[in-house]
Structure formats: C-alpha cells, structure tokens
Amino acid sequence: MRCVIARFPFDLTKNGVLESMKGVKPELVTDDLDLVIIGRHHYPAKQVGQIITRQDRRDFSAVEVLRAMTRLGFTCRPHPTAGPAPVADPYQRASAMLGRQQPVRLAYGRM
C-alpha cells in the first residue's frame, strides 16, 4: 500500500513492516507517546517510522506514522489527552473551586 510519510511515498505492506520490526527492541514507553502495537510489542510511533522509512525522526510526525500503520491494519493508540475529571456533585464542584480536597457538608438547622 502506498503511504506518504514526510512528503515521500513509500510502498509498505504489513508483512514488510513485520519483517523490518523483527528483532527490534521497543524503546521505553512513557504515557505521552503514541503507540503502534506490532505483534506482542508496543513501539513508539516515531521508532517505527524511523525503522520503516530510514529517515530521521524529526522529518515526520507521529500522526503520519499512525495513519499509515492504521491503514495497514496495525493497532495504534494515540497518547491520552489529559482532561479534568467530571465533577457531578455540586458540593464537590464548590470544593474544587475553593481549592479544598474533600467537600464540607453542612447540616442546616443543627448546631
């Protein structure tokens, strides 16, 4: 399948990628990296792109590699975007706005 990575066309096949990645040790994976799952290994997208294109990692983006690997049928996981946890309880929302960790519940009419 023809894929464009870093403005260069590559004719990639799933078997060709598997053969290229055979014997390659995955780099240390942190939470902020995009992953490509090849076989039983989780590889950073930039590592896969460097091996299959033989280009410097600065020449392409992880998104280009993820797009190409997804089209070839590999499982890809983009890095999770950190967002605030939803706060449903109004007491928790008010406590979060005030900077408190635990909500303070008031019992009205009691002393």
C-alpha positions in Angstrom: 0.0 0.0 0.0 1.3 3.4 -0.9 1.7 5.7 2.1 3.1 9.2 2.3 5.3 9.9 5.2 7.4 13.1 5.4 6.3 14.0 1.9 7.9 10.8 0.5 5.8 8.0 -0.9 6.5 4.5 0.5 5.1 1.2 -0.7 4.5 -0.6 2.6 3.0 -3.9 3.3 2.0 -5.5 6.6 4.5 -8.3 6.1 7.2 -5.9 5.2 6.7 -3.9 8.4 6.6 -7.1 10.5 9.9 -8.2 8.8 11.5 -4.8 9.4 10.5 -4.8 13.1 11.6 -8.3 13.8 14.3 -8.4 16.4 13.9 -4.7 17.2 13.7 -4.0 20.9 10.9 -1.5 21.8 12.1 1.7 23.4 10.9 2.7 26.8 7.3 3.8 26.5 6.0 6.8 28.5 2.5 8.0 28.9 2.8 10.9 26.4 3.8 8.8 23.4 1.7 7.5 20.5 1.9 3.7 20.3 1.9 1.1 17.5 1.2 -2.5 18.5 3.2 -4.9 16.4 2.9 -8.5 17.5 3.1 -8.5 21.2 5.3 -5.4 21.4 4.3 -1.7 22.0 6.5 0.5 19.9 6.6 4.3 20.0 5.3 5.6 16.6 8.5 7.6 16.0 10.6 4.5 16.4 8.5 2.5 13.9 8.6 5.4 11.5 12.4 5.7 11.7 12.9 2.0 11.1 10.5 1.6 8.2 11.4 4.8 6.4 15.1 5.0 7.3 14.6 8.8 7.9 15.4 10.9 10.9 12.6 11.2 13.5 12.5 15.0 13.1 11.5 14.6 9.4 8.0 13.1 10.1 5.2 13.3 12.7 3.8 10.5 14.8 0.4 11.2 13.3 1.7 10.3 9.8 3.1 7.0 11.1 -0.1 6.2 13.0 -2.2 6.9 9.9 -0.1 4.6 7.7 0.1 1.8 10.3 -3.7 2.0 10.8 -4.3 1.7 7.1 -2.0 -1.4 7.1 -4.1 -3.0 9.8 -2.0 -2.5 12.9 -3.5 -1.4 16.2 -2.5 2.2 17.1 -3.1 4.1 20.3 -2.7 7.9 20.3 -1.5 9.3 23.6 -4.3 10.0 26.0 -5.3 13.6 26.4 -5.5 14.7 30.0 -8.7 16.4 30.9 -10.3 17.3 34.1 -12.4 14.6 35.7 -16.1 15.4 35.5 -17.5 16.7 38.8 -21.2 15.8 39.2 -21.9 16.7 42.8 -22.4 20.4 43.5 -20.6 20.1 46.8 -17.5 18.7 45.1 -17.7 21.4 42.4 -17.8 24.1 45.0 -14.9 22.5 47.0 -12.8 22.2 43.8 -13.4 25.9 43.1 -12.4 26.8 46.6 -9.3 24.6 46.4 -10.4 22.0 49.0 -9.7 18.3 48.6 -12.7 17.0 50.5 -16.1 18.7 50.3 -17.5 20.1 53.5 -21.1 19.2 54.0 -23.2 21.5 56.1 -26.1 20.3 58.2 -28.6 23.1 58.3 -30.6 23.7 61.5 -28.1 21.8 63.7 -25.5 23.2 66.0 
